[in-house]
Amino acid sequence: MRTLLVACAVLAIALLAIRYWPRPPLWDSVPLSTAVHDDHDHLLRLTTAADQRYRLWVPLAEISPTLVDAVLLHEDAWFRRHPGVNPVSLARGAWSTYVTGSARIGGSTITMQLARLHWRLDTRTPRGKLVQILRALQLESCYSKDDILEAYLNLAPYGGNIEGVGAASQIYFRKAADQLTLPEALTLAVLPQAPSRRGRLSMHGGDSDAYPGEGLEAARSRLYRRWRSEHGGDPSLDALMQLPLRLRTSSKLPFKAPHFVDRILADRSWHPQAGSNLRTTLDARLQRLLEERVANHLQRERERGLRNAVAMLVDTRDMSVRALVGSADYFDASIDGQVNGTSAKRSPGSTLKPFIYALALDQGVLHPATVLRDVPTAFGPYTPENFDGRFLGPVTATDALIRSRNIPAVGVASRLTQPSFYEFLRRAGIGRMASEQHYGLALVLGGGEVSMEELARMYAMLGNDGRLRSLRWRQSDPEEVGTALISPEAAFITRDMLRQNPRPDAGALFATGGPPVYWKTGTSWGFRDAWSAGLVGPYALVVWLGNFDGSSNPALIGVEAAAPLFFDIVDGLQAAHVDLAEPPRQWPLNLKRVEICRASGDLPNTWCPQRGDTWFIPGKSPIRISTVHRAVAIDRATGQVACGPFNPRTMQMEVFEFWPSDLARVFAQAGMPRRRPPPGSDCAGSQAWLGSPPGITSPYRATRYTMRLSHPEQASLNLAATVDADVSRLYWFAGGSFIGDSAAGDPVAWTPPHAGRFRLSVVDDHGREDAREIEVAIVQ
């Protein structure tokens, strides 16, 4: 008895070891198809597996319970109670096949059928049947009933090169295996017994759908009668079964967003065996909108020789790619339609200029109203020209950006330090760049190459307060915090500058009253690429027109070819009621509105006739008193400059504009000559009438001040100065940083940013100055 007990224990342990020993899942060696879905689970494409079969692996929990019950009822009602082999079924099959010869019946259980499918067994002979039985017992000893049932449902033949309920439900019914109705589930339940015969579908005329043949209909009806006896009758189900059942064919499978899907499938960072259903970030509705707008635009522009276009839409909130049109027609070989234009490297033209100005804002080179020179300029051996061959003279940074002036942009880029524009592009992920010396300043005007994907990331960065994040293609892709390349303040101001760029079609339906659009165009050298890129609501949108072979066309001008398509898509988004509300962004920002003199972009002096205001980043933005407008004493009798002390009885003050000679020359060439200052207007005595400079009364000179952080009332200093009677405003500076301005006689509160020595200066609106140094200590 002891020996028997020991033997039983050893046998039990052995069986448990066999049952629970780790082993690969049943699908591990089976090649699988990939079903690519959009973010709403609409099928974009179903690929064939490596063996050219449609085969998707669906977990048992994601298969319709109705289908599972129907399969068990039809194939193996005792599945849950036999050890892999049903002796009664085998005996009945052997008697019918070999004794009476009335019908050839296999008597196989679901486990035996899985053994045949898994090991590709020939079971038409007694020897083959014996091997099948042994393999079935092996499966039962190694895997659970649910594992076996799941594997069978995923390997069963469903006609042609279709295997498994996952592929069959997608192909025949265009739905997932957990969404099948009762007629559909019963259809799939009876197909595997005679897939080649029952899988023959009949086509009705020109109908793209197919209908079950008579054999399939008869088998399904027989199974339904058994189903009713098992689950009870229901008149509504009877009516449902009477409806004609339509099935699709594999030749009519969806083939949507082909360039997007190709790119997803080419990325092998995901493992198709681990889950053959791939859910992407693409929105099929937005994809159709972009495709339709691209096709309509090219139809209108065909007479000008424009035949190809590329477009991309990215949601800046999570960096998901929502729509992608890689070419005008994937199947048009004459335009190399299968090439994905979003990943091709092309000259960006002027589409990178916003980032030059963003860097300049961060590095204190300019503010939006800084006046730049659009005049003939040489930067060493490099002499850039404007697209139109003309010069505008003084232009604000905002106007220079939205009017895409080349010379001011090159001038700004030449003043960038850390990082330079080249270093910034490298940090922004622009790949395959040559050395910085190779490009020089020509990089500013599109001398390098970027892809649409890279450009979309950079514009999305502007929408994300200066943080660069990776594009997301799959729902499983993680969202990144990102890397800050420009400050939120510079990103905000750059967007505000781009917002002032007027639409090229001001009379369009949504030209007014719609969401703000921050956009820029670009045209490459030789008219090979026309771009338009920008932000609308939460989306970054980039479009390109050109030819993949690089051939030029005079019609390929950004504002004329690409901008209309860009705004056609924007209008389409509005017409489709897509939510274009501005996404939440960082606020408040370290920004102020500062009054400036429009002519110079500097703080206005007494004689500035036209004033405005602009955004200003305290501690960064450059600011000084304007010197363009100056008062000159003129002798009333001679009309000449009167040098010496001002005498109101014999002299009068007249205001002149003091422009540099290059700007004055541009004004004259444009037919807008300025009133030139008279000779001798710079004589030293002519300014003596201006009176006394301001005198700082607080803080005291060469004094050490202690700021207490624990007492806010003791954490700031009052800055005050005495002024002459002709002074209206005072402007205060700490080193080169602008602190603020005040009316004459009013103090300004200043909180030192850190401990140390500071040079405080005050300038009145006549340009007169006083300064002193103090020392600041900070304690808790």
C-alpha positions in Angstrom: 0.0 0.0 0.0 2.9 2.4 0.8 4.5 1.6 -2.5 1.2 2.3 -4.3 0.7 5.6 -2.6 4.3 6.6 -3.4 3.7 5.6 -7.0 0.5 7.6 -7.2 2.2 10.6 -5.6 5.0 10.5 -8.1 2.6 10.1 -11.0 0.5 13.1 -9.7 3.7 15.2 -9.4 4.8 14.2 -12.9 1.4 15.1 -14.3 1.4 18.4 -12.5 4.9 19.2 -13.7 3.9 18.4 -17.3 0.8 20.5 -17.0 2.3 23.6 -15.4 5.8 23.4 -16.8 6.5 26.8 -18.6 6.1 26.4 -22.4 5.5 28.8 -25.3 1.9 29.7 -26.1 0.2 27.9 -29.0 0.4 30.9 -31.3 4.2 31.4 -30.7 5.3 29.7 -34.0 2.3 30.8 -36.1 2.8 33.7 -38.5 0.2 36.3 -38.1 -1.5 39.1 -40.1 -1.6 42.6 -38.8 -4.9 44.5 -38.6 -4.2 48.2 -38.5 -7.0 50.4 -37.0 -7.5 54.1 -36.5 -8.1 55.6 -33.1 -11.9 54.8 -33.4 -11.2 51.2 -34.2 -12.0 51.5 -37.9 -10.0 49.0 -40.0 -7.4 50.7 -42.2 -5.7 47.6 -43.6 -5.4 43.8 -42.9 -2.1 42.3 -44.1 -1.4 38.7 -44.9 0.9 36.7 -42.7 4.3 35.4 -43.9 2.6 32.3 -45.3 0.2 34.5 -47.4 -2.8 33.7 -45.2 -5.1 36.1 -43.3 -4.7 35.1 -39.7 -5.3 37.2 -36.6 -4.9 35.9 -33.1 -7.8 37.0 -30.8 -7.8 36.1 -27.1 -10.7 34.0 -26.1 -12.1 36.8 -23.8 -12.4 39.0 -27.0 -14.4 36.5 -29.0 -18.2 36.7 -29.0 -19.6 34.3 -26.4 -22.4 33.5 -28.9 -19.8 32.3 -31.4 -18.0 30.2 -28.7 -21.2 28.5 -27.7 -22.2 27.9 -31.3 -18.9 26.3 -32.1 -19.1 24.0 -29.1 -22.6 23.1 -30.0 -21.7 22.3 -33.6 -18.3 20.8 -33.1 -17.9 19.3 -29.7 -20.7 19.5 -27.1 -18.6 17.4 -24.6 -15.5 19.5 -25.0 -15.3 20.6 -21.4 -15.8 17.0 -20.1 -13.5 14.7 -22.2 -9.7 14.3 -21.9 -9.1 15.4 -25.5 -10.6 12.3 -27.1 -14.3 11.3 -27.1 -14.5 7.5 -27.4 -18.1 7.5 -28.3 -17.5 9.9 -31.2 -14.5 7.9 -32.4 -16.5 4.6 -32.3 -19.4 6.1 -34.2 -17.0 7.5 -36.8 -15.1 4.3 -37.2 -18.4 2.3 -37.6 -19.8 4.7 -40.2 -16.5 5.0 -42.1 -15.0 1.5 -42.1 -17.9 -0.9 -41.3 -21.1 0.3 -42.9 -19.5 2.7 -45.3 -22.6 5.0 -45.1 -20.6 8.2 -44.5 -17.1 9.2 -43.8 -17.1 10.6 -40.2 -13.9 11.6 -38.4 -15.3 11.7 -34.9 -12.7 14.3 -34.0 -13.0 16.5 -30.9 -12.0 20.2 -30.9 -8.7 19.1 -29.3 -8.1 16.6 -32.1 -8.9 19.1 -34.8 -6.4 21.6 -33.2 -3.7 18.8 -33.2 -4.3 18.3 -36.9 -4.1 22.1 -37.6 -1.2 22.7 -35.3 1.0 19.9 -36.5 -0.4 19.7 -40.1 -1.3 16.0 -39.7 -2.7 13.7 -42.4 -5.6 12.0 -40.5 -7.2 10.2 -43.4 -5.6 6.9 -42.5 -5.9 4.8 -39.2 -2.2 5.5 -38.5 -2.7 9.3 -39.0 -5.8 9.1 -36.8 -3.7 7.4 -34.0 -1.1 10.1 -34.2 -3.8 12.7 -34.0 -5.2 11.0 -30.8 -1.8 11.0 -29.2 -1.2 14.6 -30.0 -4.6 15.5 -28.7 -3.8 13.8 -25.4 -0.5 15.7 -25.4 -2.3 19.1 -25.8 -4.7 18.3 -23.0 -1.9 17.5 -20.7 0.1 20.6 -21.5 -2.6 23.3 -22.0 -5.9 24.3 -20.4 -9.3 23.9 -22.1 -9.5 27.7 -22.7 -6.0 27.7 -24.3 -7.0 24.8 -26.6 -10.4 26.4 -27.5 -8.7 29.8 -28.1 -6.1 28.2 -30.4 -8.7 26.2 -32.4 -10.8 29.3 -33.0 -7.8 31.1 -34.2 -6.5 28.4 -36.5 -9.7 27.0 -38.0 -10.0 27.3 -41.8 -12.7 29.7 -43.1 -12.3 29.4 -46.8 -9.5 30.3 -49.2 -6.5 31.7 -47.3 -8.6 32.9 -44.3 -7.9 31.3 -41.0 -9.3 32.0 -37.5 -12.3 33.9 -36.3 -10.4 37.2 -36.1 -9.6 37.4 -39.7 -12.9 35.8 -40.8 -15.0 38.4 -38.9 -12.9 41.3 -40.2 -13.1 40.1 -43.8 -16.6 38.7 -44.0 -18.3 41.2 -41.7 -15.9 44.1 -41.2 -16.1 43.9 -37.5 -14.2 42.5 -34.5 -14.9 39.0 -33.3 -16.6 40.3 -30.1 -19.3 42.2 -32.1 -20.9 39.4 -34.1 -24.6 39.0 -34.3 -26.2 35.5 -33.9 -26.6 35.0 -37.7 -23.0 36.0 -38.2 -21.8 33.8 -35.3 -23.7 30.7 -36.7 -22.2 31.3 -40.1 -18.6 31.3 -38.8 -19.4 28.2 -36.6 -20.4 26.0 -39.6 -17.7 27.2 -42.0 -14.7 25.2 -40.7 -16.3 21.8 -41.4 -16.2 22.3 -45.1 -14.4 25.6 -45.8 -13.6 25.0 -49.4 -17.2 24.1 -50.3 -19.2 26.3 -47.9 -16.8 29.1 -48.4 -17.9 29.6 -52.0 -19.9 32.8 -52.0 -22.2 34.0 -54.7 -22.0 37.5 -56.2 -25.2 39.3 -57.3 -24.6 41.4 -60.4 -22.4 44.4 -59.8 -22.8 44.2 -56.0 -19.6 44.4 -54.1 -21.0 42.1 -51.4 -21.3 38.4 -51.6 -24.0 36.0 -50.2 -23.7 32.5 -48.6 -24.1 29.6 -51.0 -26.9 27.0 -50.5 -24.6 24.6 -48.6 -23.6 27.2 -46.1 -27.2 28.4 -45.7 -28.5 24.8 -45.0 -25.8 24.1 -42.5 -26.5 27.4 -40.7 -30.2 26.6 -40.6 -29.6 23.2 -39.1 -27.4 24.7 -36.4 -29.9 27.4 -35.6 -32.6 24.7 -35.0 -30.2 23.1 -32.5 -29.5 26.5 -31.0 -33.2 27.2 -30.5 -33.7 23.8 -28.8 -30.8 24.5 -26.5 -31.5 28.2 -25.7 -35.2 28.5 -26.2 -37.2 30.2 -29.0 -37.3 33.9 -29.6 -39.5 35.4 -32.4 -37.1 38.3 -32.8 -34.2 35.9 -33.5 -36.3 34.0 -36.0 -37.0 37.2 -37.9 -33.3 38.1 -37.7 -32.4 34.7 -39.2 -34.7 35.4 -42.1 -32.9 38.5 -43.2 -30.4 38.1 -46.1 -26.8 37.7 -44.9 -24.2 39.8 -46.7 -20.6 38.9 -46.6 -17.6 40.9 -47.9 -14.6 39.3 -49.7 -10.9 39.8 -49.1 -10.6 41.6 -52.4 -12.7 44.4 -50.9 -10.7 44.9 -47.7 -10.0 48.5 -46.8 -6.8 50.1 -48.0 -6.9 53.5 -46.2 -4.2 56.0 -45.4 -1.7 53.9 -47.3 1.4 56.0 -46.6 0.6 56.2 -42.9 0.0 52.4 -42.7 3.2 51.6 -44.7 5.2 53.7 -42.2 3.6 52.0 -39.2 4.3 48.5 -40.6 7.9 49.4 -41.6 8.6 50.2 -37.9 9.6 47.0 -36.3 9.9 48.4 -32.8 6.6 46.7 -32.0 6.3 42.9 -32.2 3.4 41.7 -34.3 3.3 38.3 -32.7 2.4 39.9 -29.3 -0.8 41.4 -30.7 -1.8 41.4 -34.3 -4.3 44.2 -33.8 -2.5 47.5 -34.1 -4.4 50.6 -33.0 -3.0 53.9 -34.4 -3.5 57.5 -33.6 -4.9 58.3 -37.1 -8.5 59.6 -37.3 -10.1 58.2 -40.5 -12.5 61.2 -40.7 -9.7 63.7 -40.7 -7.7 61.5 -43.1 -10.6 61.6 -45.6 -10.9 65.4 -45.2 -7.2 65.9 -46.0 -7.4 63.6 -48.9 -10.4 65.3 -50.4 -9.0 68.8 -49.9 -5.7 67.8 -51.5 -7.5 66.2 -54.5 -9.8 69.2 -55.0 -6.9 71.7 -54.8 -4.8 69.8 -57.4 -7.8 69.6 -59.6 -8.1 73.4 -59.6 -4.3 73.8 -60.1 -3.8 71.2 -62.8 -3.6 73.8 -65.5 -0.5 75.3 -63.8 1.2 72.0 -63.8 0.7 71.2 -60.1 0.2 67.5 -59.8 1.4 66.4 -56.4 0.9 67.5 -52.8 1.7 66.2 -49.3 -0.1 67.1 -46.0 0.2 66.2 -42.4 -2.0 67.0 -39.3 -0.6 66.6 -35.7 -2.5 67.0 -32.5 -0.1 69.1 -30.4 -1.8 68.1 -27.1 -0.5 64.5 -27.2 1.7 64.7 -30.5 -0.5 62.1 -32.2 -0.4 62.0 -36.0 -4.1 62.4 -36.9 -3.9 62.5 -40.7 -1.2 62.0 -43.3 -1.3 62.3 -47.1 2.0 61.1 -48.4 1.2 61.9 -52.1 -1.8 63.0 -54.2 -2.4 59.4 -55.4 -0.7 56.3 -54.0 -1.5 54.3 -57.2 -0.2 57.0 -59.7 3.2 55.9 -60.9 3.6 59.0 -63.0 4.1 61.1 -59.8 5.9 58.2 -57.9 2.7 58.0 -55.8 4.0 55.3 -53.4 6.8 57.6 -52.2 5.9 58.9 -48.7 6.6 62.7 -49.1 6.3 63.3 -45.3 9.6 61.6 -44.7 11.4 62.9 -47.7 14.1 65.6 -47.1 13.3 68.9 -48.9 14.5 72.5 -48.7 12.2 74.2 -46.2 12.4 77.7 -47.8 11.3 80.3 -45.2 9.3 78.0 -43.0 12.2 77.9 -40.4 12.3 81.7 -40.0 9.9 81.7 -37.0 12.4 79.8 -35.0 15.2 82.3 -35.8 13.0 85.0 -34.3 12.1 82.8 -31.3 15.7 82.2 -30.5 16.4 86.0 -30.9 13.6 86.8 -28.4 15.2 84.4 -25.9 18.7 85.7 -26.4 17.7 89.4 -26.0 18.5 90.3 -29.6 15.1 91.8 -30.3 11.4 92.2 -29.3 8.5 92.1 -31.7 8.7 95.9 -32.4 12.5 96.0 -32.8 13.2 97.9 -36.1 15.5 95.8 -38.4 17.2 97.0 -41.6 16.0 95.7 -44.9 18.7 97.2 -47.0 21.5 95.8 -49.2 23.8 94.1 -46.8 26.8 91.8 -47.1 27.6 89.3 -44.4 31.2 88.6 -45.3 31.2 87.0 -48.7 27.5 86.2 -48.4 25.1 88.8 -49.9 21.5 87.6 -49.6 18.6 89.1 -51.6 14.9 89.3 -50.9 12.5 87.1 -52.9 11.0 90.2 -54.7 14.4 91.9 -55.3 13.3 95.0 -53.4 14.2 96.6 -50.0 11.8 98.0 -47.5 14.2 100.0 -45.3 13.3 99.9 -41.6 10.8 97.1 -40.7 9.7 95.7 -37.4 10.7 92.2 -36.5 7.0 91.2 -36.8 6.7 92.7 -40.3 10.0 91.1 -41.3 8.8 87.7 -40.2 5.3 87.7 -41.7 6.5 89.4 -44.9 9.3 86.9 -45.1 12.1 89.4 -45.6 15.4 87.6 -46.1 18.0 90.2 -45.2 16.6 91.0 -41.7 16.3 87.2 -41.0 19.9 86.7 -42.0 21.0 89.7 -39.9 19.1 88.3 -36.9 20.6 84.9 -37.3 24.1 86.3 -37.5 23.7 87.7 -34.0 22.6 84.5 -32.4 25.1 83.0 -30.0 24.1 80.1 -27.7 22.7 78.2 -29.4 23.3 79.2 -33.0 20.6 78.5 -35.5 22.5 75.4 -36.7 22.9 74.1 -33.1 19.2 74.7 -32.5 18.2 72.6 -35.5 20.5 69.8 -34.3 18.8 69.9 -30.9 15.4 70.0 -32.6 16.2 66.6 -34.2 16.8 67.6 -37.8 18.7 64.6 -39.1 21.4 64.1 -41.7 22.8 67.6 -41.5 26.2 68.6 -42.9 28.6 70.7 -40.9 27.8 74.3 -39.8 30.5 75.6 -42.1 28.9 73.9 -45.0 25.7 75.9 -44.7 26.9 79.2 -43.3 24.1 81.8 -43.1 22.4 80.2 -46.1 20.8 77.8 -43.7 18.4 80.6 -42.7 16.9 80.8 -46.1 16.4 77.1 -46.7 19.9 76.0 -47.5 19.5 72.8 -45.5 16.9 70.1 -45.8 14.1 68.9 -43.4 11.3 66.4 -43.7 7.7 67.2 -43.1 7.7 65.1 -40.0 10.5 67.2 -38.6 8.9 70.4 -39.5 5.6 69.3 -38.0 7.4 68.5 -34.7 8.9 72.0 -34.7 5.7 73.8 -35.2 4.0 71.6 -32.6 6.8 72.8 -30.3 5.6 76.4 -30.8 2.2 75.2 -29.8 3.6 73.4 -26.7 5.3 76.4 -25.1 8.7 75.6 -26.6 8.8 71.9 -25.6 9.9 69.5 -28.4 8.2 66.1 -28.2 8.3 63.0 -30.4 5.4 62.2 -32.8 3.1 59.4 -31.7 1.9 57.0 -34.3 0.4 54.2 -32.2 -2.0 54.4 -29.2 0.6 52.5 -27.2 3.3 55.1 -27.8 4.1 56.9 -24.5 3.5 60.7 -24.2 6.7 62.5 -23.5 7.3 65.5 -21.2 9.6 66.8 -23.9 12.7 69.0 -24.0 12.5 72.8 -23.6 14.3 74.4 -26.6 12.8 77.9 -26.3 11.0 79.6 -23.4 7.2 79.7 -23.1 7.5 83.5 -23.4 9.4 83.3 -26.7 6.9 80.7 -28.0 4.0 82.9 -27.1 5.4 86.0 -28.8 6.4 84.1 -31.9 2.8 82.7 -32.2 1.5 86.2 -31.7 3.8 87.5 -34.5 2.6 84.7 -36.9 -1.0 85.3 -36.0 -0.7 88.7 -37.7 0.1 87.1 -41.0 -3.0 87.8 -43.2 -4.7 85.1 -45.1 -4.0 85.1 -48.9 -7.7 84.8 -49.5 -9.2 87.4 -47.3 -12.7 86.9 -48.7 -12.9 83.2 -47.8 -15.8 81.9 -45.9 -13.9 81.5 -42.6 -11.4 84.3 -43.1 -12.9 86.1 -40.2 -14.5 84.9 -37.0 -12.6 81.6 -37.0 -9.9 80.4 -34.6 -6.5 82.2 -34.8 -4.1 80.7 -37.2 -0.4 81.0 -36.7 1.2 80.3 -40.1 4.2 80.8 -42.4 5.0 79.9 -46.0 8.2 78.8 -47.7 9.5 78.7 -51.2 12.7 76.8 -52.0 15.4 78.1 -54.4 14.6 77.3 -58.0 10.8 76.9 -57.4 11.1 73.3 -56.4 9.1 73.3 -53.1 6.1 75.3 -51.9 5.3 75.0 -48.2 2.8 76.3 -45.7 3.0 75.4 -42.1 1.4 76.6 -38.9 -1.0 76.0 -36.0 -4.7 76.1 -35.9 -6.4 75.4 -32.6 -4.7 72.3 -31.1 -3.3 71.1 -34.4 -0.1 71.6 -36.3 -0.7 71.5 -40.0 2.0 71.3 -42.8 1.4 71.1 -46.5 3.8 70.8 -49.4 3.5 71.0 -53.2 6.2 70.0 -55.6 7.5 67.1 -57.6 9.3 64.1 -56.0 11.9 64.2 -58.8 12.9 67.7 -57.8 11.8 69.4 -61.0 11.0 73.1 -60.8 7.8 74.9 -61.7 7.4 78.8 -61.5 4.0 78.1 -59.9 5.6 76.5 -56.8 5.5 79.6 -54.6 4.5 79.1 -51.0 1.9 81.9 -50.7 0.3 81.1 -54.1 0.4 77.3 -54.2 0.6 76.0 -50.7 -1.1 78.6 -48.6 -4.5 78.2 -50.4 -4.4 74.4 -49.7 -3.4 75.1 -46.1 -6.4 77.4 -45.5 -8.7 75.1 -47.6 -7.9 72.4 -45.0 -8.4 74.9 -42.1 -11.8 75.8 -43.5 -12.6 72.1 -44.0 -11.8 71.4 -40.3 -14.2 74.2 -39.3 -16.9 73.1 -41.7 -16.7 69.5 -40.3 -17.1 71.0 -36.7 -13.8 69.7 -35.6 -13.0 71.2 -32.1 -10.5 73.9 -32.8 -10.5 75.5 -29.3 -7.1 76.7 -28.2 -5.4 74.2 -26.0 -4.5 75.2 -22.4 -1.0 76.7 -22.3 1.3 77.9 -19.6 0.1 81.1 -18.0 0.9 83.6 -16.5 4.1 84.2 -18.3 6.9 86.6 -17.5 5.7 89.2 -20.0 4.9 92.9 -20.0 3.4 95.4 -22.4 5.8 98.3 -23.0 5.2 101.6 -24.8 7.6 102.1 -27.7 8.2 104.6 -30.5 6.9 103.1 -33.7 9.7 104.5 -35.9 12.6 103.0 -33.9 11.0 100.3 -31.7 12.7 101.9 -28.7 11.3 103.7 -25.6 9.7 106.9 -26.8 11.4 110.2 -26.2 9.6 113.5 -25.9 9.6 114.1 -29.7 8.3 110.7 -30.9 5.1 111.4 -32.8 3.7 107.9 -33.1 3.7 105.5 -30.3 2.5 101.9 -29.8 3.2 99.0 -27.4 4.8 95.6 -27.7 5.4 92.4 -25.8 8.6 92.5 -23.6 10.4 89.8 -21.7 11.8 91.4 -18.6 15.5 90.6 -18.2 15.9 89.6 -21.8 14.4 92.0 -24.3 16.6 94.8 -25.4 15.4 98.3 -24.8 16.8 101.9 -24.9 15.6 105.4 -25.5 14.7 106.3 -29.1 17.1 108.7 -30.8 15.4 108.8 -34.3 13.5 112.0 -33.5 15.6 114.8 -32.2 14.9 118.5 -31.6 17.2 121.0 -33.2 17.4 124.7 -32.4 16.9 126.8 -35.6 17.6 130.5 -35.9 14.4 132.3 -36.7 16.1 134.8 -39.0 18.4 132.6 -41.0 16.7 129.2 -40.8 20.1 127.7 -40.0 21.1 125.6 -37.0 21.6 127.8 -34.0 24.5 126.5 -31.9 24.9 127.7 -28.3 22.5 128.2 -25.5 18.9 128.2 -26.5 17.3 131.7 -26.7 13.5 131.4 -27.2 13.3 135.0 -28.6 15.7 134.2 -31.6 15.4 130.5 -31.9 12.7 127.8 -32.4 12.8 124.1 -31.9 12.1 121.8 -34.8 12.0 118.0 -34.8 14.0 116.0 -37.4 14.4 112.3 -38.1 18.0 111.1 -37.8 18.2 108.0 -40.1 21.4 106.2 -41.0 22.5 106.8 -44.5 21.6 103.3 -45.9 18.0 103.6 -44.6 17.7 107.2 -45.9 18.8 105.9 -49.3 16.1 103.2 -49.3 13.5 105.9 -48.4 14.6 108.0 -51.3 14.6 105.1 -53.8 11.0 104.2 -52.6 9.8 107.8 -53.2 9.4 108.5 -49.5 12.3 110.9 -48.7 12.6 112.0 -45.1 13.3 115.5 -44.0 17.0 115.5 -43.6 18.5 117.3 -40.5 20.2 120.5 -41.5 24.0 120.7 -41.6 25.5 121.4 -38.2 22.6 119.9 -36.2 25.0 117.9 -34.2 26.9 120.8 -32.7 27.4 120.4 -29.0 26.0 123.7 -28.0 22.7 123.1 -29.7 21.7 120.7 -27.0 22.5 122.8 -24.0 19.0 124.0 -23.8 17.8 120.6 -22.8 18.3 121.3 -19.1 19.5 119.1 -16.3 19.7 115.3 -16.3 17.8 113.3 -13.7 19.3 112.8 -10.3 18.8 109.5 -8.5 17.6 110.1 -4.9 16.9 106.4 -4.0 18.7 104.2 -3.5 21.8 105.8 -2.1 25.1 105.6 -3.9 27.6 102.9 -2.7 25.2 101.5 -0.1 24.6 97.9 0.9 20.9 96.9 1.1 19.6 93.8 2.8 16.5 92.2 1.4 14.4 90.0 3.7 12.5 87.2 1.8 10.4 86.4 4.9 9.1 90.0 4.9 7.7 90.9 1.4 7.6 94.6 2.3 11.4 94.4 2.8 12.1 92.5 -0.4 12.0 95.4 -2.8 13.6 98.8 -3.3 11.9 102.0 -4.3 13.7 103.7 -7.2 13.2 107.5 -7.4 14.9 110.5 -9.1 14.5 114.2 -9.4 13.9 115.5 -12.9 13.8 118.7 -14.9 10.5 120.4 -15.6 10.4 119.3 -19.2 10.5 115.6 -18.4 7.3 113.4 -18.7 8.6 109.9 -18.1 11.5 108.1 -16.6 13.0 104.7 -17.7 14.9 102.5 -15.1 17.5 99.9 -15.9 19.6 97.4 -13.9 22.7 96.8 -15.9 21.4 96.2 -19.4 18.0 95.0 -18.3 14.9 97.2 -18.4 13.1 97.4 -15.1 10.1 99.7 -15.9 9.0 103.2 -16.5 7.1 105.8 -14.5 5.7 109.3 -14.7 8.1 112.0 -13.6 8.3 112.1 -9.8 6.8 108.6 -9.3 8.9 105.8 -7.8 9.3 102.4 -9.3 9.4 99.2 -7.1 12.2 96.9 -7.9 12.9 93.4 -6.5 16.5 92.4 -7.1 16.7 89.0 -8.8 19.7 87.9 -6.8 22.3 89.1 -4.4 25.4 91.1 -5.7 26.4 94.4 -7.2 24.1 96.3 -9.5 24.5 99.3 -11.7 21.2 101.2 -11.6 20.5 103.9 -14.2 17.6 106.2 -15.1 17.0 107.8 -18.5 14.5 110.6 -19.1 12.5 111.0 -22.3 15.1 113.5 -23.5 17.9 110.9 -23.4 19.6 112.3 -20.3 20.9 109.8 -17.8 22.1 109.3 -14.2 23.5 106.1 -12.7 24.9 104.6 -9.5 26.1 101.3 -8.1 24.6 99.5 -5.1 25.2 96.2 -3.3 22.3 93.8 -2.4 22.3 91.1 0.2 19.4 88.6 0.5 18.5 86.9 3.8 15.5 84.8 4.9 
